[in-house]
Amino acid sequence: MSHPLLRDARFYLHLALIDADAAEQARKAGCPDADCGGVLHLARFDRKPRAVAGFSWRTLGEEYAKRWSFCCAEEGCRRRVTPVSVRFLGRRWYLGVVVLLANALTHGLDYGRGKGLSRELGVPWRTLERWRRWWQETLPATALWRGAGLVPPLVPEAMPGALLARFAGDESARVLGALRWLAPITTTSPGRSI
Ligand SMILES: [Zn+2]
């Protein structure tokens, strides 16, 4: 029952390419401090996302779990710049696609079926519950949500499925659309990661 996309290496690699592109744009832009304008040096940090549904990002290479990040080279500034990401949704122990799909799959399930799916995915039930509150309570209170101007507006109780339903195309296109939509909240622009 779990989602084939969660085991699709090509999809994961596609997300990494999008992140690399965003990182290159951030690097080219230089230090975001207008009074500085220094060059940015690479200062990636390691993430260790957990495996789900029998698939581990480790099969994609250790590089996969490195979050792009930069540090201003100017002495006295050293500002950190962490670009937006479609792989990492904040500091969670799971990749963003997991946080999205695990909650979409378990939405509306009774406890028994939800627990079964939670075991199949390898994501604890209490974690899914925490994410559900994030989707339905925390996210709707963000500037991203309020500024989205979607017509009709997204219904918090129907998240995250409601977000996926807003994008056209096949499953991977809709998941990618949702992850791109969420990308602004994956970093506190343009400083540190949330
Ligand atoms: Zn600087």
Boltz pocket constraint, residues with backbone or C-beta under 6 A from the ligand:
constraints:
  - pocket:
      binder: B
      contacts: [[A, 31], [A, 32], [A, 33], [A, 36], [A, 37], [A, 38], [A, 72], [A, 73], [A, 74], [A, 77], [A, 78], [A, 79]]
      max_distance: 6.0
